[in-house]
Amino acid sequence: MATGQASTKPPDANEYGGDEISALVLDPGYSTTRAGFAGEDVPKSIVPSYYGIIPSDSTLKHGKQLFGDNSINTPLPRISISNIMSKEGTVEDWDTAANLWEYAITSRLTNTKPTPLASNGLNDPNEDIIMGGVEEQEKPLGENPLLMTETGWNAGKDREKGIEIAMENWGCPAFWLARNGVLAAFASGKPTALVVDMGASTNSITPVHDGLILKKAVTRSPLAGNFVSNQLRLLFASSQPPIPITPHYLITHKTAVDAGAPAQATYRTFAPETEPHPSFRHFQEERVLTEFKESVVNVWTGPGKLGGHSQQGGTNMDVARQHAGKPFEMPDGWNQMFPALDRYRAIEGIFDHKMALSDANNPPPSPGQTITALISSSLSQVDVDLRPHLLGNIVITGASSWYAGFTDRLQQELQAAYPGVRVRMVASGQMVERKFGSWIGGSILASLGTFHQLWISKKEYEEHGPGIVEKRCK
């Protein structure tokens, strides 16, 4: 599955990560970062890619960094929330990313003590750090080869930065960088596949042929999980009356009320200069929206688009209004039965740009950003003879693909767009496999005995520099 210039010298177990040493798999994403040992079924360490900052002065740039669910979900005084990743799914803050990844690995996987808070930002509120005279810290991954995943559009300089952190900061004896589309296909047992990855910030289409991505044919758009959250915000704001999103941390007590009745809750107040930053509230609102998406939002399964005409002569929106609604209760106790049309409307924009809600801060998507258009654009850039094979091996991965009706709707859309080709999809029925597809592929790959000879060793890195990752990890 992985290709590269293998060394003719037999691999040394300690140098390349042989059977005696457990390789680590690190799979960074916009929502979470997954880490675990190769050969295991699921990642043992799942850490948010968001991190908290407690400002040390009037600014937010030079404060204490907080990592992990417990820390970033506690309304500490003036806490703000940021993300190490850009909305494109690539690393934006490399210094913090290295600290967060080290935390994900050392806090739950290895016995090596994390480097001090003053130098890497890891949490240890009970420890006072004195930097004077501190000797060079033990490398946290000195015994573990590391396989790291990346997007199909990751820039060369970012690829080199990844191996620099692994080799120089962590002391890894061996390293490999793998495209997450290839790994997702590998996890599904497909050497050739069209990988549809619905993440939090990005929806990407990656054609994979014989274990290699066809990079020029990779397409992506922002119509993914965060887009659906923004659609829900617009939907709630346009409701009569508007539906407020009150996050959990603001509620100290609530009383059960009837559907549609005003909430009866006691709300938390903060002393002056101690209220969390607005970014913290926005992050907590996203958690509520995620709960709503997972329990209420469904995909309209047709026939046709939600904004189209039904076979009975009316509109599909009229048909949708007759479907059963689903109840949902906000953290403050307010609840109602949400009609089926609203549940379908929240995600319809991913398939039909005309149905997307918009305002001044959320412009409408373009026709080419819908998932069917992305797939068509990707296929148009591959060899004609390969297209039927890719359409017959579509791998669905990513947590944002876990909406009821998603695969059925995509099947209908593609079959209508390519009537002469058999469209087949591989979509795991297990949430864990769908959510961690690329990590699972990396776990399988790094545990193969035949893969050990492909590792980039520490010695090779020292001889050739970070540029070796471009030559070896295709």
C-alpha positions, 0 to 999 in steps of 0.5 A: 500500500505504501510506496517508496524507495526501500533500503536494500539493507535488511531492517534493524528491529530497533531502527525501523520499528520491528516486532519488539517495538510498538509503532504509534499512529497519529491522525490529526484532524480539525475536530479531534486528534487520534493517537494509538498503537499500531495493530489495535482496533481503535485509537486509545487517545482521542484529544480535541484539536481545540485548546484553551488559553488562559491569558497572562496579561491583557492579550490572549497570545502569551498565556497558559495553554490547556489541552484535553476535554476536561480543561477546555470545557471548564469555564475558567476565568477569561479562557479562550478557545483556538484550534491548531488546524486551519479550516482547510484541514492543515496545521496552522499553528505548528508550535501548539500542534506539536505540544498538543500532539505530544500531550495526546501521546504521552498522557495516555500512551507512553510512560515518558513524562511530558516536557515541562509546562513552561516549555511545551504548554502541557497541563500540570497546575500543581507543579511550579516550573523553574527553568534555570539549569534544567537539563535537556529533556528525555525525548518522549518517543525515543523508542516508538516509530511514528506513522502520521496521517496528512490530507491529500493537499498538504503542502511540501513545507508542512510535510517536512515540518511533520518529520522535523517534529517527530525526529528532532523534538520527539526523537522517533527512531523511524517515521512515515507520512501517509495520506489519509485517503489512502489509509481510509481505502486500506481500512476498507480493503480497497487498493483502488477506491474513491474516498469520500471523507466528510470531516468537520471543516472539509468534505474531500474526494480522494481517488486512490489507485493501487495505493497511491492518491491521484493528487491532481484529481483531489477535490474538496469544499467546506460543506462538511460538519461545521457547515451543517452547524452553521445551517442550524444556527441560521435555521434557529435564528429564522424561527418564530420566535428565534431559538436560543442556543444556551450551552451547558456551562451556563445552566446551574439548575433547570425545571422540566417544561412542556414542549414549546414552553419557555425555559425555567432555569437558573443561569450561572453568572460571572464576577467582573473580569472572570467571564470566559472569552466569547470563543469559549461560548461559541465552542460550547454552543458547537457541542450543543449543535453536535448533539442536535445533529447526532439525534435530530438531523436526517438526510432527505432520501428522495426521490429527487432533491428536497427542493424538487417536485414529487412524483405525486405532482406536488413538491418534495417539501410538501411531502417532507412536512408530512413526515414525523418530527423528532423531539430535542431538549436544549440544555436549559430545558426548552424543548419542542418537536422539530418538524421533518422539513427542518431536519432535512433542510439543515443538511440539504445544502451539501447536496443542493446549493439552492437549498442552503440558508445564508446571510451576510456572514454565511454566503451561499455555496457555489454549485461546484461545492456540493458533494455530487459536483465534487465527485464529478469534478474529481472523476473528470480528472482521472483516466476514462477507463478508471472511472467505472472502477472508482464508482464501483468502490466508493469508500465513505468515511468521516464522522460527518457522514454519519447522518441517517440517509446519507449513503442512500441519498449519495447513491441515488445522486451518483446513479442518476449522474452515471446511469450506465455505471454500477455505483457501489459504496462501502460505508461501515455500519459501525460509528467507530470505523466510520469516524476513525477510518484513516487511523484504523488504516494506519494501524493496520499498515504500520503493524504489517511485517512487510511495512517495516522496511519502508520506515524513514530511519533516524539515520536517513533523516540525518543524512538527507534532511527533512526533504527525504519525506517528499521522496519517500512518502508519495 
